Amino acid sequence: MNLRINQAGSHIIAIAVGIVILGVIGLAGYRVLQHDNPMADSAAKTPSVPASITSKDDLKQTAASLDGSSVDVNNSVDGSSLDENLTDML
């Protein structure tokens, strides 16, 4: 069997394989970024508030919503691991 590299149409197969490989790499990168993105999870947990505050009731609803969803930052941060990570970076 006599194969030639310059056969008609062979460049289409090479381009198709290249596009598939780029697609797989792009999909993998997208999935990794979405998995590592902490904002993607917190955006779903954001409480609903009125689009604009025009009355006292809107203000009370917004304040109650924000107060109920606040995170206690002082208790959620581990100072020792933060110090270790900062030391490792230096």
C-alpha positions as CSV (number, residue, x, y, z in Angstrom):
1,M,0.0,0.0,0.0
2,N,1.4,3.3,-1.1
3,L,0.5,6.2,1.3
4,R,1.3,9.8,0.5
5,I,1.4,12.5,3.1
6,N,0.1,15.1,0.6
7,Q,-3.1,13.3,-0.2
8,A,-6.1,15.5,-0.9
9,G,-8.2,16.1,2.2
10,S,-5.6,15.1,4.7
11,H,-5.3,18.6,6.0
12,I,-9.0,18.6,7.0
13,I,-8.4,15.6,9.3
14,A,-5.4,17.4,11.0
15,I,-7.5,20.5,11.5
16,A,-10.4,18.6,13.0
17,V,-8.1,16.7,15.4
18,G,-6.5,20.0,16.4
19,I,-10.0,21.6,17.1
20,V,-11.0,18.6,19.1
21,I,-7.8,18.7,21.2
22,L,-8.3,22.5,21.8
23,G,-11.9,21.9,22.8
24,V,-10.9,19.2,25.3
25,I,-8.2,21.5,26.8
26,G,-10.6,24.4,27.0
27,L,-13.4,22.4,28.6
28,A,-10.9,21.0,31.2
29,G,-9.7,24.5,32.0
30,Y,-13.2,25.8,32.3
31,R,-14.2,23.0,34.7
32,V,-11.1,23.6,36.9
33,L,-11.8,27.3,37.1
34,Q,-15.4,26.7,38.0
35,H,-14.4,24.1,40.6
36,D,-11.9,26.4,42.2
37,N,-14.1,29.6,42.1
38,P,-15.5,30.2,45.6
39,M,-17.6,33.1,44.2
40,A,-19.7,30.6,42.2
41,D,-21.1,29.0,45.3
42,S,-21.6,32.3,47.3
43,A,-23.5,33.9,44.4
44,A,-26.2,31.3,44.7
45,K,-26.5,31.9,48.4
46,T,-26.9,35.7,48.1
47,P,-30.2,36.8,49.7
48,S,-32.7,38.6,47.6
49,V,-33.2,42.3,48.2
50,P,-35.3,44.9,46.5
51,A,-33.8,46.4,43.4
52,S,-34.1,49.9,44.9
53,I,-34.9,51.1,48.4
54,T,-37.8,53.5,48.2
55,S,-39.6,53.0,51.5
56,K,-38.9,52.1,55.1
57,D,-40.3,48.7,54.5
58,D,-37.7,48.1,51.7
59,L,-35.0,49.3,54.0
60,K,-36.1,47.0,56.8
61,Q,-36.4,44.0,54.5
62,T,-32.9,44.6,53.1
63,A,-31.4,45.1,56.6
64,A,-33.0,41.9,57.8
65,S,-31.9,40.0,54.8
66,L,-28.3,41.2,55.1
67,D,-28.2,40.6,58.9
68,G,-29.4,37.0,58.5
69,S,-26.8,36.2,55.9
70,S,-23.7,37.7,57.5
71,V,-20.8,35.5,58.2
72,D,-18.8,35.8,61.4
73,V,-15.4,36.4,59.8
74,N,-13.5,36.4,63.1
75,N,-14.5,32.8,63.8
76,S,-14.2,31.5,60.3
77,V,-10.5,32.5,59.8
78,D,-7.8,30.3,61.2
79,G,-5.0,32.6,62.1
80,S,-2.3,29.9,62.5
81,S,-2.8,28.5,59.0
82,L,-2.8,32.0,57.6
83,D,0.5,32.7,59.3
84,E,1.9,29.4,57.9
85,N,0.8,30.2,54.4
86,L,2.2,33.7,54.5
87,T,5.5,32.4,55.9
88,D,5.7,29.8,53.1
89,M,5.3,32.5,50.5
90,L,8.3,34.4,51.8
